[in-house]
Amino acid sequence: LWGTMHYMYEKKDLDKALAYADAALEIHGEEARAQQASLSGFPPTDPPEATYEYKTLNNVGLIALTRGEILREMGDLAGAREAFTMVIEDFGYAQVQDLGEWQGYLPSVARDERGFLKLADAAEALLVNLDELEAMEASED
């Protein structure tokens, strides 16, 4: 579902992207939450293949993060905030490896030496961006 959701998001078919994100959370959310609950810290990223054991957690965390991006683009700032908070609270140990394909995406969020991005850190940064956006909109009123 990640691939289809991402394709729809890139094509700016936000309604379909959101539908795929919701379906993925419905189908795989509990398994991802169970993986999250089994952890007491971030899983190892060395070797990078070690993260495959937590593929569901990592993919669902990424889907939840992208869901927030979709909702933000649709103008649903409250929904975006809820999605970013879900990443932090429900999938806080999710991480993805950035091999350069996300160059320029949240450059303020650190990657480790193997390029892994902690999705909760990304969600925190996106929440700050939402706060700034809401403050700008409030000052325009």
FENNORUR-V453124 format. One line per field, one symbol per residue. phi: phi as a letter, one per 40 degrees, with the letter a starting at -180 (. if undefined). psi: psi as a letter, one per 40 degrees, with the letter a starting at -180 (. if undefined). burial: b if it has 16 or more other ideal C-beta (glycine too) atoms within 10 Angstrom, else e. A space follows every 50 residues. Layout:
phi: ???
psi: ???
burial: ???
//
This chain:
phi: .dccccdccccgccccdccccccccccbdccccccdccbbacccbbcdcc cccbdcdcccccccccdcccccccgcccccdcccccdcccbcccabcbch cbdgcfccccbccbgcbcccccccccccdcdcccccccccc
psi: ddddddddddefgddddddddddddddedddddddddeieihiiehided eddfdddddddddddddddddddeegddddddddddddddfdeiiihhfe efhehgeehiiaeeehhhdddddddddddddddddddddd.
burial: bbeebbebbeeeeeeebbebbeebbeebbeebeebbeeeeebbebeeeee beebebbbbbbbbbbbbbbbbbeeeebebbbebbebbbebbbbbbbbbee ebeeebeebebeeeebbbbbbbbbebbeebeeeeeeeeeee
//
